[in-house]
Amino acid sequence: MFAAAHYAALAVFVLGCWGFGRALLARLAPPPRRDAWLEAAMAAALGVGLFICAFQLLAIFGAFKPGATVALIAAGVVAAGLQLRPWWREVRAVRVTGAPWTRAERIAAIALTLVALPALAAPLAPPAAFDELMYHLPYARQVAQQGSLGIHEWLRYPWFPYNYNLLYAAALQVGDDVLPHFLNALAGALSAVMVYRLGIQHANRLTACIGTAIWVGIGDYSNALIDMGVALFVLSACVALWWWRESQPVQGGTRWLGLAAFCLGVAAGSKYQALTFLPLVALFVVWHERRPRAWALALLCFLVPCVYWYARNAVMTGDPFNPIGARVFGFTDWIPADYVQQVADVRDHAARPNALIWAVFLAPFSLLWKRSAALRAAGWFCFYSVAVWLLTSRYPRYLTASFPLLALMAAIGWQVLFGWMAAGVRRAFGARGGQAGAVAAAPAATMPAGRLGLAGDWVVVLLLAALAAVSLGQTAGKVAMISPTPETREAFLRQHVPGYAAMDYLRQHANGRVYQIALNEAIYYGPNPIWGDTLGPWRYRDFLLLLPGDMARKLSALGFTAIVMPTSMVPTLATRPGFDEHFALLYEKDGGRVYRILSTAP
């Protein structure tokens, strides 16, 4: 029942998103290549963007309340109900009957199903990921409670653009804190549908299944971060941009350019990294369109979902990209040492992304690359994304926005690689000339999928057995994390969230401000708000380097009545001379300690 209730809530929201998105898409010229399911996924993604804009507008004016949220979702459901019948007629009209599924395609579909199993259970776990507890969910909760946007300086990143987090705020208004996980997973699921349908349109079923399996397999569906949301809107922008490119001679085709710009605006209003795609998109557009009117439309559509965040930052701090633009526009909450520390932290997390996507560099060797302009455009997008990533962060999560198209192109690359391997095996066993030699020499991405042969059957059976074992093991692990009752939730959080017990105690008993030390990953479960961080105006070194008496007096003068820390900090702080004279132990459990501040003298 726990899972059914959450999936039912998600279904209602998806229906509302599709209703609004479909109502707007119906006013645009039809895409040059009709695909009912790709268009449905685009409509749902557009609806998500429209909900974000509506929530943002309500919050700007302080009217983002549960009643308004429910009313908007209900309106979307009504809009969907009015369009279901005409949409179904369109589905039947544009339905294309393809060739029968080959054995290889059926095997790929089974593999995709197995890969998707863990993703179905992952969102049901309670929030336990570092960043979602440090600022994504605390920000969403604050907005949900206040019904308005604000600058919450107690968070590590109070000036970030928070478009996608507004969905989490709405979820917290009408449900529990597991529901935001489903909105993160929704972005991954819609992207998966798009990747599959794009693979069908521009390649084949086998490529579509492999690409979708790669994307689903490397996605993270168990948290409330916003990288998958950014990926959804970057992918939607690419789809709309290609529809615009193919429909340029058609009257009204420019509106697809406006839709692409809108999707990029939603992404840029969710994460600064989305801005890195603008130079490539601008180059692509200017190559095909130079009319000022079209550019003005695109600029307006881009600004609508994101201009608030950047304009607010520019007016209030002088840095529209606060805090990452500090070296150019000047420092505000951060100091130069904070900036250096943040850059060093990103570099410390540098690593190679999932190995499954690196086959993307083999895609140009496929005949599909030569035959499809759309795939070539997707390939250049991937190469640009990887190049920018290598020159900047090299932090794997910062490449997530490109993962859907990277996965699709990597699927082509893997088929090329296996085609070469098969050709080598055939040559090693003395295959000569004729049709066998021609088939062996062709990349797998260009070959018709036929019978696999006895040896191929056994290889596939073994691969599927291994995949099934891994998938079932991961699914069992995700199911074990589901906590449908207060007791199981408490046990899960005590096990997976350091300092949870101490934070929970303070949430129930704190009287006054609380300063946390080295427990950033647990602040969502503490009192709201709670101060203390490695960066920003409440940085640790401004307090912890003081003598115990001075630290107590400074904290007390700022209204703090308690501090909380992990027991790992006790040897550093609590053993200093004079500490016991100014701080009294209130609570200790599961590696966390709470102290009351005794000194109140200024």
N, C-alpha and C positions, 0 to 999 in steps of 0.2 A: 504493500500500500504506500509506503514511503516513496519508492521509486515511481509508482504509478501517478501519485499526486504531483510530483515534480515534472514528470514528462507531460502530464495533462496541462499544467501551467505553461510549460514551454510551447505546447501545441497551440494554445490560445493566443500566445504572443506572436508566434510565427504566422498564424492566420491573420492577425491584425496587421502585421508588417506586410504580408503579401497583399492584403486588401488595399492599403494605402499605395504601395508601390505599383501594383497592377493598375490602379486608377490613374496614376500619372503616366506610366508607360503606354497605356492605351491611347494617350494623346500624341504620342510620338509616331513618326513613320516606322513601319515594321522593319525589323532588321533584314538585311539582304538575304541571309540564310536563316530560314525559320527553324527553330528548335524549341518546342514548347517547354521542355524541362529546363533548358538553359535560360529561357526567358522568365520562367517561374522563379528560378533561383535569383536572377537579377532583380526581379520585382520584390522578392523578400529582402534582398540586401538593400535596395533603395528604400524600402519601408523602414528598415532598421535605421538608416540615415535620417529619414524624416522624423522618426520618433526621437532621435538624438537632438535634432534641431528644435523640436517642440519642447522637449524637456529643458534644453538650454534656455530657450526664450522664457519659459515659465520660471526657471530658477533666477534669471536675471532680474525679474520683477518680483521675486519673493513669493511666487504662487505655485511652486513645485510641491504640491501636497498629495497625499494618497488619493483623495477624491478626484483630482485632476488627472492623475495617472490612470486610474481605473476608467475614467470617462474616455480618455484618449484610446485606450486599448479596446474598449467596447465599440467606439466609433470605427476603429479599424476592422473589427470582426463584422460589423454591419456592412461596411464597404466590401468586405470579402464575400459575404453572403449574396450581395447584389450582383457580383461578377462571376460567381462560380459557374452558372449555366453557360453564359457566353464564352467563358474561358474553356470549358470542356468542349464546346463546339469547335473552337479553334484547335484544341489538341487533336481532335479527331480529323480535322481538315489537314493539318500539317504533318500528321503521323506518317513516317516513312518505314516501310517494311524492308528490313535489311536481309542479308544473306543468312542462312542458318548458322548457328553457333558451331564453330569447330571445337575439336577436343582441347586444343591449346587455350582457346578463349574461355571455355567452361572451367578449365583448371585455374586460369587467372582470376575468374570471377569467384571461385571458391576461396582462393588465397586472399582476395580482397575482403571477403566476408569474415574470414578468420582474423585478419588484421584489425578489422573494425570492432571486434568483440570487446577488447579492453576499453575502447573509447566510450562504449555505451554505459559502462559502470563507473568510469573514472570521475565524472562530475558529481556523483552522489556523496563523496567524502567531505567531511567538514573542512573549512579553510585551514591550511597548514603550511602553505608555501611562503617563503621569506618575504618577497616583495608585496604580495597581496595583503599580508598582515602588517607590513611596515607603512604602506601609504595608500595602496589602491582601495582596500576596503575601509580603512579609517576615514579616508576622504569621502567615499560614497556614503558612509554612515552619517558623517557630519552634514552633508548636503541633504540627505533624506530626513534628518531630524529638524534642520533649520528651514528647509524648503527654499533655500536661496544659495547663490554662489558667494564665496568669500575667500579671503586670503588667510589660510590657517598656518600660521608661522611655526606651529609646533610640529608640523610634518616636515620631512626631509626636503620635499620638492613642492612648496606651496604655490609656485608660479607655473607649474606645468600646464599644458592644455589637457583637459580631462573629458573630452567628448565621450569616449566609450565608457568611462566610469559613471556617467550619468545613467546609463542603463542599469548598472549595479545599484545605484541609489534608488532607482525605481523598483528594482527587485526587492531591496530591503524594506521598502515601504509596504509592499503587498505580500511579502513572503519571508522566508528565513535566509540565512547567509549561505546556504547551499545553492540557492537559485542563481546567484551570479555566476557560479561555475557553468550552469547550463547556457547562459548567454555567451560566455567564452566558447563553449563547445558548439553553440549555434554558428558562430563565425567559421569554425573549422568545418562543420557539416555543409554549410552553403558553399564554401570554397571547394569542398570535395565534389559536390554535384557539378560545379562549374568545370573543374579539372576533367571530370569524367566526360561531360558533354563536349568540351573542347577537344578532347582526345578522339571522340567519335567523329566529330565534324572534320577535323583536319588531319587525322591519322587513321587509326583503326581501333577495334575493340580491345585488342591485346595491349596496345599502347595506353589506351584509356584506363584499363584495369590496373596496369603496372604503375602508371603515374599517380592514380588515386590512392593506391595502396601505399606508395612511398609517402605521400602527403599525410595520409591518415596515420601511418606508422610513426612519423617523426613529430607529429603534433602533440601538444600537452593539453589534455582536456580536464585536468584535475584541479585547476586553479582559476583565479579571477584576475589574471593579468590582461594586458590589452594588445599583446603582439599578434594574436590570432585575429582580433578585430581589425587591426591595421592591415593585415594580410588580406582579409576579405575585401576591404575597400580599395586597396591597390589592385587586386585582381579584377574587381568589378570595373575599375577605371580602365584597365587594359582591354577588357572585353568591349566596353562602350566605345573606347577609342578606335578599336578595329572595326566595329560596326559603322562608326563615322567614316572611317577610311573607305570602306566598301560602298557606302551609300552616298558619297559626296555628290554624284550627279543628280541624286534624287532630291526633289524639293522637300525641305524640312529635315534633311540629313544633318544639318548643323546642330540640331538639338541633341544629337548623340554626343557631340563635342561638349555641350553644356553638361550632360549627364556625367561624362568622364571627369570633367573639372569638379563637379559637385562631389563625386566619390573621393577624388584626391583631397578635396577640402576637408571632408570628414576624417580622412586618415591623418592629414596634417594637424587637425584639431584634436587628435588623440595621442600623437607621439611626434616629437621633433624629427625623428629619423625619416619620416615620410617626405620631408622637404627635399631629401637627396634625389628623389625621382623627378623633380620639376625640370632640371636642365635637359634630361633625356626627352621628357614629354614635350617640352617647349620646342626642342629641335625637330621632333617628329611632326608637330603641328605646323611649325613655320615652313617646313618642307612642302606641305600640301595646302596650306591656307594662310593668306596674308591680308585678308580683308579686315579692316579695323572693327567692323561690326561683329564679326565672328569672334575675334579676340576679346572684345568687350563683354560679349555674352559669357565666354569661358571664364574670364576674370571674375565677373559677378557671381557666377555659380560656384567658383572656387572659394570666394571670400565668405559667402553666406554661412557655411557651417564652422568656419575657423577664425574669422576676423576678430571676434570678441576677445579671444584669449591673447592674441598678439597685440591688439590695440590696447587692451587693459594693461599688459606688461609694459608697453612702450610709454604709456601715459604715466603710470605709477612708479616705474623704475628707470625708464630710459632705455631698457633692454628688452626688445620684443621677444627675445629667445631666452629670457632669464631662466636659469643661471648660466647657460652654456655660452652666451654671447658676452660674458663679463669682461674678457680681455679686450674687446672692441668697444663695448658700450659703457663699461664701468661696473664696479662691484657694488652690490646692495647687501643682501642678507649674507652672502658668502664673502670670504676674504680670499686673497690669492692662495693661501695655504690650503683652503677647502677645495679650490679648483684643482690644484696640483694633486691633492689626495684623491679626488674623484677620477681624474684622468689615470692615475696610477692604479686605482682599483679596476677600472675597465681593462687596462693592459694586463693586469694580473689574471683576469678571466679570459684572456685571449686563448683561443683553441681552434682546432679544425671542426667545422660543422659535421653533421652526420655523413658518414661515408657514402650513403646511398645517393646523394645528390651530385657527387663528383663526376659521375658518368656524363654529366651535361656537356663536358668538353668533347665528347665523341659524337654528339648529335650532328655536327656539320658533315660527318662522313656518311650519313644516311641519305638515301634517295628522297625521303620525305622532306628533308631540308631543301633540296633543290626544287621539289614540286610545289611546296606550299609557302607562299609569301607570309602567311600568318605565323607559321612555325619559325620562319627566319626572323620575323619581328620579335617573337617570344624569345628566341635564342639570343638576339642582341640585347634584349632587356636583361636576360640572365647574366650575360657577360659583363654588362655595365654594372649591375648590382654587385656582383662579386668583386669587380675592380674597385668600386667605391668602398666596399666593406674592407677589403685588404688595405686600402690606403688610410682608413680611419680607425675603426674600433677593433676589428678582428675578434669581436665578442659574438659567439654563435647566435645568441638570441636576437641580436640586432639585424640578422639576416632573415628573420622569420617572415617579414613582409614579402620577400621574394620566393619563399619556399614553394608555394603552389605551382608557379610556372617553372621553377627549377625542378620540381618533381616530375612535371610533364615532360620536359626536355630530357631529363635524366633517364626517363623510361625509354626514350628513343636511343639514348646513348648506350644503355644496357643491352638493348636488342642488337645494336651494332657490335658490341663487344662479344656477345654470345654467338653472333653470326660469324665473326672472325674465328672464334674458338672452334666452332663446328667445322669451318672450312679447314682449319689446321688439322683437326682430328681426321677428317676425310682424306686429306693429302697424306697424313702419316700412315694411313691404312691402305694407301695406294689407289685412291679414287682417281680416275683418269677421264677427262673429257666428258662429252655428252651432257645430258640434262643434270646428272648428279653433280658434275663439276660446276655447272652454272649455278645450281642452287647453293652449293657449298660456298661459292665465292660471293654470293649476295648477302648484304647485311640483313639480319633477321627482321629488321623493321620494315623491309620492303618485300618480304616473302609472304605468299599466301599461307595461312595457317592450315595445315592439313594433318595427316596422320603422323604421329610421333615415332612410330616404330616400337619394337619390343624393348630395346635398350632405353629409348626415351621415356617409355611408359614407366619403367622401373625407377629412373632418375626422378621423374615427376612425383611418383608415389612417395619416394623417400623425402623429397623436398617438402611435399605437403604434410607428411607425417611430422617432420621437424617443425614446420611452421605451426601446425596444430598444437603441438606440445608447448611451444613457446607462447602462443596466443592464449591457450587455456591456462597456463601458469600465470601469465600477466593478468588475465581476467580474474582468476581466483584471488590474486593479490589485491586487485582493485575492489573486488566484492568484500574482502576482509576489512577494508577501510571504511565501508559504509557504516554509519552510526545512526540508526533510526530512533533510538531512545536516548533520553538524557543521560542514563548510566553509561551506555556504550560511547556516547559522544565525549563524556567526561574522561573515560579511560583512554580513548584515542588521543585527545588533546594533551593529556598529561604525558603520554608517551612520545608524541611527535612535536610538541611545541615547547621549547626550553623556557622555563619560568612561567608556564601557564598557571600553576597553582597560586603563585604569589600575585600574579596579575589579576586573577579572578578574585582573590581575597581583597585586593585594593578596590576593584570595581564595586564590590559590595559594601566596603567599609570606609573608603577614603573620605576624609573630611578636609577639603582644601586641595591645593595643587600637589601633584606627585611628580618627582623627577626620577626617570629611569636611567640606569647605567648598563650599557651593553646588552640590552634586551629589546633591541629594535624589532626583532622577529616575532615579538609577542604583544606589541602595543595594542593591537586590535582587541585583545581580550582583557585589557586593562581599563581604567577609568577613561572617560572621553571628555576632554582631551588629556593627553599626557605628554610631558616635555622631556627633552634630552635626546641628543644625537651626536654623531661624530662630526657633522657638518652643520653650518648655519648658526643662527644667533644663540642657540642653546647648546652649543658644542661642549663636549665633556671637558676639554682641556681648560676651559674658562672657569671651571668649578673644581675639578678633581686635583689640580696642581696646587690648590690652596691648602694651608694647614687645616685640620679638621674644624677648629673653632671658626676660622675665617669662612670656610666653606658653609658651615651651618648658618652663620650670620647672614651670608650673602643669599643663600637659598631662602631663609626665613624672611628676609627683607623683600623678596620677590613673591611672597605668598605661599611658598612651598611648606608643606607640613610633614612630608614623608619622602623617602627615597626607596628604590627597589633595585636589587642587583642580583646577578647569579653568584652562587657560592665560589665560583672560580675567581671572582674579584675580591673576595674577603682577605686573602693574604696581602693584597696590594693596598686596600683601603682600610679595612676594619681593624687591622693590627697596628696602625700608626698610633703613636702616643697621643692621648687626648681624644681619640675617636669616641670611646665609651662615655665621655663626659658630655658629648653633644648629640649623640645618636643612641637610641634605645631600640633593641630588637623587639619587633612586634610579632613577626610571623616567619616561619621557615618551613619549606616543604619542597620536595622534588628539585632540589638544586637552586632554589630561589629564596632570597631573604628580603624582608621588609623592615625598614627602620623608621622610627618616629624622630623628627628633628626636635631636640630639646632646647637648643639655644634660640631665643626669640629677640634678643637684644640687637638693636641696629648697629 
